[in-house]
Amino acid sequence: MFTDNFEKASLAQLPTTLELLTNITKQLKGPNIWIKRDDCTGLAMGGNKVRQLEYYLGHALSKNADTILTTGAIQSNHVRLTVAAARKLGLEVEVQLEHRVTGRKAEYYQSGNPFLVELMGAKTHFNNHGEDEDGADNKLFEIAEQLQSEGKKPYVIPLSEHYLPYGSLGYVDCASELLQQCKQLSFNVDAIVLASGSAATHAGLLCGIRALGFDIPILGVCVRREAKLQAQRVLHKARQVAQMIGFKDLITESDIWVDDRMLAPGYGQLNTPTLEAIDLLAQKEGILLDPTYTGKAMATLIDLVRTQQFKDKQNIIFLHTGGSPALFGYPEILNDDFFQQ
Ligand SMILES: Cc1ncc(COP(=O)(O)O)c(C=O)c1O
């Protein structure tokens, strides 16, 4: 395995299933739409971050850390799962919640992820500058310094691009899991679609697939920043990952495919196609998407199918990266008149 040299904690229930979305495939009348259920990775309501945290926490344990620190938006799934992972491994955990999304109502601050973070008992700090990744990291490192001066052994899981993306290694592993499942189900993959935020998942999966010798296109749906900036971020991260797993020149610019058609009006903000995608998957498949990541990724996939950018009978895999707890922070999803107001 490409990742054998890295420490790993055991947190996820794997493999996650790969299933055909029969009702959606029938309804859209185009390619076969498959779903990789990484919303069901086992820990504390699941999601892609569980695979990532196996490597971060493995690294933390190898350094004898006793306290884990990380940062994210108020409704961050990453923060929820970091707290859960730390609790499972018997570690202390402190999190920083960033005010990234404006105009939200009380539920956003109280339900879903922040509710679960409080339930699991993490110490919480707040940061008002949600767009400043370096600033958020600096504050985390300040907290870590303070903990160190008190005799603790803190381990920071940072947000910005300046650090090695250990979490991506979980998606390098996922690539072989996924391709093996496709082989068992006897189909060839024509494209993979996923939400691309920090780009750790996107970069890891891309490197894993390319390292195994496959040139399957992987589409990262922009949920945090416009396509040009996200493409730079994915390329940078993918090159870091490639180097970590011992490859030179594995990834070039032509491997990077991103699409920001569903980004507006911004991170964590709904739009009509995203709402439709959330409704459609819930009502036709019993699959729960989320407003910030997977709803936008599925809305993009649906738009690509409707505009015939995939051919009939092609096989497209949607990587469901989780996030459904955030639904409870967006009660307007059930209000049919929401976009007419
Ligand atoms: C549900 C969900 N999907 C996708 C992503 C994006 O993953 P990444 O940050 O690895 O790009 C996140 C990130 O927080 C997430 O919570």
The ligand as an SDF file (V2000), in Angstrom:
LIG
                    3D

 16 16  0  0  0  0  0  0  0  0999 V2000
  -19.6050   16.7360    4.4050 C   0  0  0  0  0  0  0  0  0  0  0  0
  -18.3510   17.2150    3.7920 C   0  0  0  0  0  0  0  0  0  0  0  0
  -18.1140   16.9600    2.5020 N   0  0  0  0  0  0  0  0  0  0  0  0
  -17.0060   17.4060    1.8830 C   0  0  0  0  0  0  0  0  0  0  0  0
  -16.0720   18.1520    2.5620 C   0  0  0  0  0  0  0  0  0  0  0  0
  -14.8730   18.6210    1.8210 C   0  0  0  0  0  0  0  0  0  0  0  0
  -13.7830   17.8330    2.1340 O   0  0  0  0  0  0  0  0  0  0  0  0
  -12.3150   18.4170    2.0130 P   0  0  0  0  0  0  0  0  0  0  0  0
  -12.1900   19.4660    3.0830 O   0  0  0  0  0  0  0  0  0  0  0  0
  -11.4470   17.2610    2.2420 O   0  0  0  0  0  0  0  0  0  0  0  0
  -12.2030   19.0370    0.6640 O   0  0  0  0  0  0  0  0  0  0  0  0
  -16.2550   18.4460    3.9200 C   0  0  0  0  0  0  0  0  0  0  0  0
  -15.2850   19.2710    4.6270 C   0  0  0  0  0  0  0  0  0  0  0  0
  -15.4610   19.7040    5.7180 O   0  0  0  0  0  0  0  0  0  0  0  0
  -17.4250   17.9640    4.5600 C   0  0  0  0  0  0  0  0  0  0  0  0
  -17.6580   18.2180    5.8470 O   0  0  0  0  0  0  0  0  0  0  0  0
  1  2  1  0
  2  3  1  0
  2 15  2  0
  3  4  2  0
  4  5  1  0
  5  6  1  0
  5 12  2  0
  6  7  1  0
  7  8  1  0
  8  9  2  0
  8 10  1  0
  8 11  1  0
 12 13  1  0
 12 15  1  0
 13 14  2  0
 15 16  1  0
M  END
$$$$
